[in-house]
């Protein structure tokens, strides 16, 4: 896809705050600090469009980005170890669950996992929810530039094993630094938006 325009549209706290124009949506989900916002910036070739931080928990709402005035990319709040009040974490959880379970325009969820860490209980819960709601899901192993070749193969095997996936299950290795995986991600996103 050629990116002509990409701009932040709005933040939504609940489903009623989400756009109502029925455009297709691609969502990006995962633990805090796995690189969701960074991946969005790389995909869109727009530095700083999605706000990033070294401190977990920067994204606190469903952040909508208008792509070519045709689609939305949605940056979801991270889960896990973000240092935020429990009440806010619970609000995030409800917002994400409602969004993933009820959003009819959702075409794909890219579930990001830092390749350096085994899947967490929250990763399992998210995948269970996505399977239950039958939302197409793409697993993306981020930060692959931070591990060597042997570590990478072991980490991908661990992810497959922990999640009960077979050898053929697609996990896209991605690096925001080297751009590895960028073309594969775009090919999959394009296919989902065309279907």
PyMOL commands that set and color helices and strands:
alter all, ss='L'
color gray80, all
select helices_A, chain A and resi 15-17+36-44+86-102+121-133+144-146+149-163+182-194
alter helices_A, ss='H'
color red, helices_A
select strands_A, chain A and resi 6-12+24-30+62-67+71-75+106-114+137-142+171-173
alter strands_A, ss='S'
color yellow, strands_A
deselect
rebuild
show_as cartoon
